Structures are given as structure tokens and as C-alpha cells.
Amino acid sequence: MTGAESRGAARGSGRLAELDLLRFVAALAVLAFHYFIAFRSVWGEAPAELFPAISTVSGLGILGVELFFMISGFVILMSVWGRGLGAFALSRVVRLYPAYWVSVGVTAALYGLTEAEALDPKLDAAGYVANLTMLQRLFEVTDATGVYWSLWVELRFYLLISVLVIFGATLGRCLAFMGVWLAAAAFFAGSDDHWVELIVMPKYAAYFIGGMSFYLMTRYGPRFVLWCVAGLSAGLAVSAALDRVHGRIDLVGYQAMPVPDWAVIATVVAFYVLMALVALGWLGWLRWRGLVVLGALTYPLYLFHTAGAVLIVPALRDSLPPWLTAAVTVLAVAALSYAVHRIVERPVQEFVRARRRRPVAVPVPVTPAVRGEKASVP
């Protein structure tokens, strides 16, 4: 490994604050899409008509999840490097499940103990229990809240990347893995086959692969082959993003989802540019300590913003202007997210981290006593 590659490996093994910022931006994008475009039943009318000035930008927030997938490709590959399967699985359980379980409980309480009706999944107790596994789609059970669909995609990505964990992540193996997956995603693009969608994930594979290629640039430098993989994945990502936005427009109409094709293309290209800047170290100056806090808020914000809107917006929409109602809701959800991080996520993560660092007590052999002397411990 060259000196530049050594520096890249060192940089590629630690926390990157710029990714915390991008995570938070992705979460805000999803929130904006839901609050200002998608949640018609929450507002009682089309949100795009209530917030016309930001309707196009908010509509592009539908792609915030795709940015999450790119960041996940980068971060998960970084986290599995030199790690065993057990450690990787434990890290994912600790990262995903504590806040998720609280989210399922809050959602069940919201629809079971209040008169909330908007976005009601209409689940019974067994349905909510199935949701606690995060595998509810495997059992053909409805998600308790809409954002859970992306976690099912993430879990399948973890299963795929476990192949690299088992065999050991190297540059060559990563390139082979990414090449095969990208080729399969391109070949099956547009396929409606259940097993293809379940395993290959042609709609989302390009984003994970793009993120992985940028991590490898961080570790090994901006090699030509990695730029080629990133470029090919970008082409597939643009096509997938256009299909997703077109599907939404076909469902609700352009007036309710006023997002032109050029804006979709520009947004996906911007994702790739931003991730390239991260890989090249050009965003390394972003070292504000608050970015770590924003990164920590991201997952709870993603999980709880729907419940917050369902509870707060109908209570305020008839007495406050739409903008003020939205502002109060966002602040309340941010406060809840911070509380979940401090009270639930952080203690669990610190407990597990402390347990893993605790040295294992090994019995020390005692030398038999010599006549007239005590046994000594070396």
C-alpha cells in the first residue's frame, strides 16, 4: 500500500462528520416530502397547495431515502472492514432496533389510545408484534408506519454484504461483489419478479454500490476502476429515480407532485458529487461538533416524524397558519428524537460497547508451593 493509500485507509476507518450532515439532510428531505407533499390525509387537503413555494423542492425529498442508501453503502462497507460476522450483526442490532421498538410502540399507542385516523395501518396486536421483528414484510404484514419499507431494504443489503464479511473484505473481492450486483441490477431493471426484487433489489442496488465505490476511494484512493463503477451506478440510479418519481406522479397527478425530470436528474447527480467530495476529503473541513448530534438525531427523526405529524397537525391546522403548524410539528418531533437518542439509543450503545471492551477473566495457573515458600503468581 502506498503512502497515499495508507492515509486513505486511516481516514476511511474513522467517523466522518460530513456524513452526519448528509444523513441529517436526507432525513429532512424525507420529512419535507411527507409534510409538504405526501400527507394529504394529515392536512385534510393537498399539501402542495398549502405550500406551493416549496412544492418542487419538497417533492424531490422523495429521493432522500436514496441518499440514505448511498451513505449506507459507504458506512456499512467501512464498518465491516476487518470485522467478523458476529460483531457486524451485533452492531446492526444495537444500531437499528432500540429506537425502532420504541417507534412501533408509539405508533401502536397513537392509533390504539387516541382518535387519530390519518395513515392508520389498521393493525391488530399480532400485526404490531410482527412489526417488532422488522421482518413484517417477510410475513406479508403491513408496515406500522410507511417509512419502515426502507429498513426492509437495508436488512437485505446487510444480508448481501455479509458475504464480504464471511470471506473478508478486500479491494478485489469488493470489486467483484459490486460488479456482479451492478450487472444483475441492470439486467433485471424493470422486472416485477418477486425473487428478483427480494434479492437483487434493482431499484436501489445502484445507490448502495455507488456508496461502496466512494468508500473504496476513501480507503485506496480515486482509482479509475472505482470511478467507472461509480459512473455506471449513477446511470442506473438516475433511471431508477425517474421511475420512482414518475410512479408517484402517475398516482397523485403532477399538480400534487410538481417535480420535473431535469430536477430529478440534477438531484441524483448532486448526491454523487457530494459523496465524491466526501471520498476525496474535500469536505473534511466540516468538523463542527454539532454535526455528530445531528447525525445521532437522524434515525429517530426518520422513525418518529410520521407519528408526530399525525398527532400534532390535525390538532393545530384549524387554529394556526400552515407554516406555523409545520414549524411547531418539526420542533416537537426534533425534541422527541433527541429524547429517544439520549434515553434509549445512547445508553444501549454505551452498555454494549462497555461489555465488549470488558476484559475476560482468565484463570491464572498457580505454581505449587515449594517447601518453606508460598506459591508465587508471575
C-alpha positions as CSV (number, residue, x, y, z in Angstrom):
1,M,0.0,0.0,0.0
2,T,1.4,3.4,-1.0
3,G,1.6,6.4,1.4
4,A,-1.5,8.0,-0.1
5,E,-3.4,4.7,0.3
6,S,-2.2,4.4,3.9
7,R,-3.6,7.9,4.6
8,G,-6.8,7.0,2.8
9,A,-7.1,3.8,4.9
10,A,-6.7,5.8,8.1
11,R,-9.3,8.3,7.0
12,G,-11.6,5.5,5.8
13,S,-11.6,3.8,9.2
14,G,-13.0,6.6,11.4
15,R,-16.2,8.7,11.8
16,L,-16.7,11.3,9.0
17,A,-18.6,14.3,10.4
18,E,-19.6,15.3,6.8
19,L,-21.6,12.1,6.5
20,D,-23.5,13.0,9.7
21,L,-24.5,16.2,8.0
22,L,-25.6,14.4,4.8
23,R,-27.6,11.9,6.9
24,F,-29.5,14.8,8.6
25,V,-30.1,16.4,5.2
26,A,-31.5,13.1,3.9
27,A,-33.8,12.9,6.9
28,L,-35.1,16.4,6.5
29,A,-35.7,15.7,2.8
30,V,-37.9,12.7,3.7
31,L,-39.7,14.8,6.3
32,A,-40.3,17.6,3.8
33,F,-41.7,15.2,1.2
34,H,-44.1,13.8,3.7
35,Y,-45.1,17.0,5.4
36,F,-45.4,19.2,2.3
37,I,-46.3,16.7,-0.4
38,A,-47.5,13.3,0.7
39,F,-49.5,13.7,3.9
40,R,-52.9,14.8,2.4
41,S,-54.9,12.9,5.0
42,V,-53.0,14.6,7.8
43,W,-53.6,18.1,6.5
44,G,-57.1,17.5,5.1
45,E,-56.1,18.9,1.7
46,A,-53.2,18.6,-0.8
47,P,-50.0,19.9,1.0
48,A,-48.6,21.1,-2.4
49,E,-51.5,23.6,-2.4
50,L,-50.8,24.8,1.1
51,F,-47.0,25.2,0.5
52,P,-46.7,26.0,-3.3
53,A,-43.5,27.9,-2.9
54,I,-41.5,24.8,-1.9
55,S,-43.6,22.1,-3.6
56,T,-41.0,21.1,-6.2
57,V,-38.1,21.0,-3.7
58,S,-40.3,19.1,-1.2
59,G,-41.3,16.7,-4.0
60,L,-37.6,15.9,-4.5
61,G,-37.5,14.9,-0.9
62,I,-38.9,11.5,-2.0
63,L,-35.2,10.8,-3.0
64,G,-33.9,11.4,0.5
65,V,-34.1,7.6,1.1
66,E,-31.9,7.0,-1.9
67,L,-29.3,9.3,-0.3
68,F,-29.6,7.3,2.8
69,F,-28.9,4.1,0.8
70,M,-25.8,5.7,-0.7
71,I,-24.5,6.7,2.7
72,S,-25.3,3.2,4.0
73,G,-23.2,1.7,1.2
74,F,-20.3,3.8,2.2
75,V,-20.7,3.4,6.0
76,I,-21.5,-0.3,6.1
77,L,-18.6,-1.2,4.0
78,M,-16.4,0.8,6.2
79,S,-17.8,-0.9,9.3
80,V,-17.4,-4.4,8.1
81,W,-13.8,-4.0,7.1
82,G,-11.7,-6.4,9.2
83,R,-14.8,-7.4,11.3
84,G,-16.3,-10.7,12.0
85,L,-19.9,-11.7,11.2
86,G,-21.0,-11.7,14.8
87,A,-19.6,-8.2,15.6
88,F,-21.2,-6.9,12.4
89,A,-24.6,-8.4,13.3
90,L,-24.4,-7.1,16.9
91,S,-23.6,-3.6,15.7
92,R,-26.6,-3.5,13.4
93,V,-29.0,-4.8,16.0
94,V,-27.8,-2.3,18.5
95,R,-28.0,0.5,15.9
96,L,-31.4,-0.3,14.5
97,Y,-33.7,-2.0,17.0
98,P,-33.9,0.1,20.2
99,A,-35.3,3.2,18.7
100,Y,-37.3,1.1,16.2
101,W,-39.0,-0.8,19.0
102,V,-40.0,2.5,20.7
103,S,-41.3,3.7,17.3
104,V,-43.5,0.6,17.0
105,G,-44.8,1.1,20.5
106,V,-45.5,4.8,19.9
107,T,-47.4,4.0,16.7
108,A,-49.5,1.3,18.4
109,A,-50.3,3.7,21.2
110,L,-51.1,6.5,18.8
111,Y,-53.8,4.5,17.0
112,G,-54.9,2.5,20.0
113,L,-55.3,5.2,22.6
114,T,-56.2,8.3,20.6
115,E,-58.7,9.1,17.9
116,A,-56.1,9.5,15.2
117,E,-57.2,8.2,11.8
118,A,-54.7,9.6,9.2
119,L,-52.3,7.0,7.9
120,D,-53.7,4.3,10.2
121,P,-52.2,0.9,9.2
122,K,-55.2,-0.8,10.8
123,L,-53.1,-3.5,12.5
124,D,-54.2,-5.7,15.4
125,A,-51.9,-6.6,18.3
126,A,-50.4,-9.5,16.3
127,G,-49.6,-7.1,13.5
128,Y,-47.7,-4.8,15.8
129,V,-45.8,-7.7,17.3
130,A,-44.8,-8.8,13.8
131,N,-43.5,-5.3,13.2
132,L,-41.2,-5.6,16.2
133,T,-39.2,-8.1,14.2
134,M,-38.6,-5.6,11.4
135,L,-39.3,-8.6,9.1
136,Q,-43.0,-8.0,8.8
137,R,-42.9,-7.8,5.0
138,L,-41.5,-11.3,5.0
139,F,-44.7,-12.4,6.7
140,E,-46.8,-10.2,4.4
141,V,-47.8,-7.9,7.3
142,T,-48.4,-4.2,6.7
143,D,-45.8,-1.8,8.0
144,A,-46.9,0.0,11.1
145,T,-45.7,3.2,9.6
146,G,-44.7,4.0,6.0
147,V,-41.0,4.7,6.5
148,Y,-40.4,1.1,7.6
149,W,-40.1,-0.1,4.0
150,S,-36.6,1.3,3.7
151,L,-35.5,-0.7,6.7
152,W,-36.5,-3.9,4.9
153,V,-34.3,-2.8,2.0
154,E,-31.4,-2.1,4.5
155,L,-31.7,-5.5,6.1
156,R,-31.4,-7.2,2.7
157,F,-28.4,-5.1,1.9
158,Y,-26.8,-6.3,5.2
159,L,-27.5,-9.9,4.2
160,L,-25.8,-9.4,0.9
161,I,-22.8,-7.7,2.3
162,S,-22.4,-10.4,4.9
163,V,-20.8,-12.4,2.0
164,L,-17.9,-9.9,2.2
165,V,-17.8,-10.3,5.9
166,I,-17.6,-14.1,5.7
167,F,-14.8,-14.1,3.1
168,G,-13.1,-11.0,4.2
169,A,-13.3,-7.6,2.6
170,T,-10.5,-6.8,0.1
171,L,-10.4,-4.4,-2.8
172,G,-10.6,-7.3,-5.3
173,R,-13.5,-9.0,-3.6
174,C,-15.4,-5.8,-3.2
175,L,-15.0,-5.0,-6.9
176,A,-16.2,-8.5,-7.8
177,F,-19.2,-8.2,-5.5
178,M,-20.1,-4.8,-6.8
179,G,-19.6,-5.7,-10.4
180,V,-21.8,-8.8,-10.2
181,W,-24.5,-6.9,-8.3
182,L,-24.5,-4.0,-10.6
183,A,-24.7,-6.2,-13.7
184,A,-27.6,-8.1,-12.2
185,A,-29.4,-4.9,-11.2
186,A,-29.0,-3.6,-14.8
187,F,-30.1,-6.9,-16.3
188,F,-33.3,-7.1,-14.2
189,A,-34.1,-3.4,-14.2
190,G,-37.9,-3.1,-14.6
191,S,-38.5,-6.7,-13.6
192,D,-41.6,-7.4,-11.4
193,D,-40.4,-10.8,-10.4
194,H,-40.7,-11.2,-6.6
195,W,-37.5,-13.1,-6.1
196,V,-35.5,-10.7,-8.2
197,E,-36.8,-7.7,-6.3
198,L,-36.2,-9.5,-3.0
199,I,-32.6,-10.5,-3.7
200,V,-31.2,-8.2,-6.4
201,M,-33.1,-5.0,-5.5
202,P,-32.7,-3.5,-8.9
203,K,-34.5,-0.3,-7.9
204,Y,-32.0,0.5,-5.1
205,A,-28.8,-1.5,-5.8
206,A,-27.1,1.4,-7.7
207,Y,-27.2,3.6,-4.6
208,F,-25.6,1.1,-2.3
209,I,-23.0,0.3,-4.9
210,G,-22.2,3.9,-5.5
211,G,-21.7,4.5,-1.8
212,M,-19.4,1.4,-1.6
213,S,-17.3,2.7,-4.5
214,F,-16.8,6.0,-2.8
215,Y,-15.7,4.3,0.4
216,L,-13.2,2.4,-1.5
217,M,-11.9,5.6,-2.9
218,T,-11.5,6.9,0.6
219,R,-9.5,3.8,1.5
220,Y,-7.5,3.2,-1.7
221,G,-7.6,6.5,-3.5
222,P,-9.6,7.6,-6.5
223,R,-8.7,4.7,-8.8
224,F,-10.0,4.7,-12.4
225,V,-11.9,1.4,-11.9
226,L,-13.8,2.9,-8.9
227,W,-14.8,5.9,-10.9
228,C,-16.1,3.6,-13.6
229,V,-18.2,1.6,-11.1
230,A,-19.5,4.9,-9.6
231,G,-20.3,6.2,-13.1
232,L,-22.2,3.1,-14.1
233,S,-24.1,3.0,-10.9
234,A,-25.0,6.7,-11.4
235,G,-26.6,6.0,-14.7
236,L,-28.7,3.2,-13.2
237,A,-29.6,5.4,-10.2
238,V,-30.9,8.2,-12.4
239,S,-33.1,5.7,-14.3
240,A,-34.4,4.2,-11.1
241,A,-35.1,7.7,-9.6
242,L,-37.0,8.8,-12.7
243,D,-39.1,5.7,-12.5
244,R,-39.9,6.3,-8.8
245,V,-40.9,9.9,-9.3
246,H,-43.0,9.1,-12.4
247,G,-44.8,6.4,-10.4
248,R,-45.7,9.0,-7.7
249,I,-46.9,11.5,-10.3
250,D,-49.0,8.8,-12.0
251,L,-50.6,8.1,-8.7
252,V,-51.4,11.6,-7.5
253,G,-51.0,13.8,-10.5
254,Y,-48.4,16.4,-11.4
255,Q,-50.1,19.2,-9.5
256,A,-49.7,17.3,-6.3
257,M,-46.2,16.2,-7.2
258,P,-44.7,19.0,-9.3
259,V,-41.3,17.5,-10.0
260,P,-39.8,17.8,-13.5
261,D,-37.4,15.2,-14.9
262,W,-34.5,17.6,-15.0
263,A,-34.8,18.2,-11.3
264,V,-34.7,14.5,-10.5
265,I,-31.6,14.0,-12.7
266,A,-29.8,17.1,-11.1
267,T,-30.7,15.7,-7.6
268,V,-29.2,12.3,-8.2
269,V,-26.1,13.8,-9.8
270,A,-25.8,16.1,-6.8
271,F,-25.8,13.0,-4.5
272,Y,-22.9,11.5,-6.4
273,V,-21.0,14.8,-6.4
274,L,-21.4,15.1,-2.7
275,M,-20.3,11.6,-2.0
276,A,-17.3,12.1,-4.3
277,L,-16.4,15.2,-2.3
278,V,-16.5,13.1,0.9
279,A,-14.4,10.4,-0.7
280,L,-11.8,12.9,-1.9
281,G,-11.6,14.5,1.5
282,W,-12.8,17.9,0.2
283,L,-15.4,18.2,2.9
284,G,-13.0,17.4,5.7
285,W,-13.2,20.9,7.0
286,L,-16.7,20.2,8.3
287,R,-15.7,19.4,11.8
288,W,-18.3,21.2,13.9
289,R,-19.1,19.1,16.9
290,G,-22.8,19.7,16.5
291,L,-22.7,17.6,13.3
292,V,-22.3,14.4,15.4
293,V,-25.5,15.4,17.3
294,L,-27.4,16.0,14.0
295,G,-26.2,12.6,12.8
296,A,-27.5,11.0,16.1
297,L,-30.9,12.7,15.6
298,T,-31.3,11.4,12.1
299,Y,-32.6,7.9,12.7
300,P,-35.1,8.8,15.4
301,L,-36.3,11.8,13.3
302,Y,-36.9,9.4,10.4
303,L,-38.8,7.0,12.6
304,F,-41.0,9.4,14.5
305,H,-41.8,12.2,12.1
306,T,-44.9,10.5,10.8
307,A,-46.4,9.9,14.3
308,G,-45.7,13.5,15.2
309,A,-47.5,14.8,12.1
310,V,-50.5,12.5,12.7
311,L,-50.8,13.7,16.3
312,I,-50.0,17.4,16.1
313,V,-51.0,18.7,12.6
314,P,-54.8,17.9,12.9
315,A,-54.8,19.5,16.4
316,L,-53.3,22.7,15.1
317,R,-54.2,23.1,11.5
318,D,-57.6,24.9,12.1
319,S,-56.2,27.4,14.5
320,L,-52.7,28.1,13.2
321,P,-51.4,29.0,9.7
322,P,-49.9,26.1,7.8
323,W,-46.3,27.3,8.1
324,L,-46.6,27.7,11.8
325,T,-48.3,24.4,12.3
326,A,-45.5,22.7,10.3
327,A,-42.8,24.6,12.3
328,V,-44.3,23.5,15.6
329,T,-44.6,19.9,14.4
330,V,-41.0,19.8,13.2
331,L,-39.6,21.2,16.5
332,A,-41.7,18.8,18.6
333,V,-40.5,15.8,16.5
334,A,-36.9,17.0,16.8
335,A,-37.2,17.2,20.6
336,L,-38.7,13.8,20.7
337,S,-36.0,12.4,18.5
338,Y,-33.3,13.9,20.8
339,A,-35.0,12.4,23.8
340,V,-35.1,8.9,22.2
341,H,-31.5,9.2,21.3
342,R,-30.4,10.2,24.9
343,I,-32.8,8.0,26.8
344,V,-32.9,4.9,24.6
345,E,-30.2,4.7,21.9
346,R,-27.2,6.1,23.7
347,P,-27.5,4.0,26.9
348,V,-27.9,0.8,25.0
349,Q,-25.0,1.5,22.7
350,E,-22.8,2.5,25.6
351,F,-23.8,-0.6,27.6
352,V,-22.9,-2.9,24.7
353,R,-19.7,-1.0,24.0
354,A,-18.6,-1.4,27.6
355,R,-19.5,-5.1,27.7
356,R,-17.4,-5.7,24.6
357,R,-14.4,-3.8,26.0
358,R,-14.5,-5.6,29.4
359,P,-11.6,-8.0,29.6
360,V,-12.3,-11.6,30.0
361,A,-11.1,-13.0,33.3
362,V,-8.6,-15.9,32.6
363,P,-7.7,-18.2,35.5
364,V,-4.0,-17.8,36.3
365,P,-2.3,-21.1,37.0
366,V,-0.8,-21.2,40.5
367,T,2.6,-22.8,40.9
368,P,2.6,-25.5,43.6
369,A,4.2,-24.3,46.8
370,V,7.8,-25.2,47.3
371,R,8.9,-26.3,50.8
372,G,9.1,-23.3,53.1
373,E,7.9,-20.9,50.4
374,K,4.5,-19.5,49.3
375,A,3.2,-20.1,45.8
376,S,4.0,-17.1,43.6
377,V,2.0,-15.7,40.8
378,P,4.1,-14.4,37.9
